[in-house]
Amino acid sequence: MSERGIQWFRFTAPANFYDLAGRLIPWFAALTIALFAAGLYLGLVVAPPDYQQGDSYRIIYIHVPTAWMGMFLYVLMAIYAAIGLIWRIKMAEVMAKAIAPTGALFTFLALWTGALWGRPTWGVYWVWDARLTSMLLLLFLYLGYMALHAAIDDRQRASNASAVLAMVGVVNVPIIYFSVHWWNTLHQGASITVTDAPTMAMIMFVTLMIMVLAAWMYSIAVVLARARVELLERERNARWVQERLEGGKT
Amino acid sequence: MFRPLLALLRRDLTLALRRPQDALTVVGFFVVVVALFPLGIGPDPEFLRSLAPGVLWVAALLAVMLSLERLFSDDYRDGTLEQMLLVPEPLGLLVLTKIFAHWLITGLPLVLISPLLAVQLNLRPDEIVMLMLALLLGTPILSLIGAIGAALTLGLRGGGVLIALLILPLYAPPLILGAGAVDAVMHGASAQAHLSLLGAMMVFALFATPWATAAAVRIMLD
């Protein structure tokens, strides 16, 4: 194992991770607030209205980042779950569990904002569009993962079992996406989608990227915070927890 | 190597034949659910016909799901499953054998009874043949995927409801392709693509799911 490898694995030890995450969270939280403020200002005030959709298009500044994060976090969760299951790295299990609620939240927000955008644009809150349907199924996958985790009392068994589910789910996500897409094109013509806008003004693109970054920073901060709490619960009998809690350094 | 698997298959089938009510309940559920749809929707034959592929597929899917809990639970309760972990044969193959037996007991009867319900919903003969073909390819996928959920919920409180949440999203692709195949024939199109994809999905599930199920069984019996 090289020197760098050892450095890296240092943070798979719960105590080291706990301290590192505690130091990082304020930074990511500050970045989240700054980026959200900048992105929302640019998106709601500076960016011009869309010449077709007017002001209602502005919801994409929330919708697109949440949709991306919702999908990406599922893959990330499955990767952590796989690492935890295969190499028995406890930190990876904790991370997988910590990611799930944030991913589910983002997926839900993507559906919610999509519905709000659909009302003025399509005239209805919900259409059985391929994207919407596969996002809905993704939300169900998240809920299943969390429900299974919660249903098993033994922590280790809960982590392992839900890791299997996450891996099965991640194999299925592309299959679900393509079959839903195919089903949709069979039943009705392709609907208008957000990503169909080929020419996007520079200011819109920049704003969108800022919002995506903000969503990233938010995810990192919240997931790390949740992982810390989960660690305290898991390791409540370990000495490092006692030391940190007694010292008032949480 | 195949002798123990055959013995396991024979055992599971014998057990099922000694308690036929288990399998019959699933078929009964399928029939009753399909019979409820016209009551809710109205008796217009043409409308029922256009809904028939979806209704039959969803009902079959729910029937299979309902039967999943019994796939491992009896063996889990009396300790047989634990003994299977000690057998020299790979657990994946044992699990596959059990899934096959489960399909013979629940999936196959659904396929066989489906023409009767299809006639009630005014499907034409060529559509009925396609329905049976699609179910024949699709119900094994349902059993194979469902086995993962059954294994993951072994010994849990409210396992039956949990299976639904874990498994139903994964049932979307076979549902789309299976109902789509019948739909295609109904509209005079070829169902070749649907059947090919269903077949591909079955082969993939046949290859991958027994190992995932075996891993889940190991975890839950740990």
Interface residues (C-beta under 8 A of the other chain):
Chain A: L137 F140 L141 L143 G144 A147 L148 A151 I152 Q156 R157 N160 A161 V164 L165 M167 V168 G169 V171 N172 I175 I176 S179 V180 W182 W183 L186
Chain B: I148 L152 T153 L156 R157 G158 G159 L162 L165 L166 L168 P169 L170 A172 P173 I176 L177 G180 D183 A184 L197 M201 A208 A212 A215 A216 I219 M220 D222
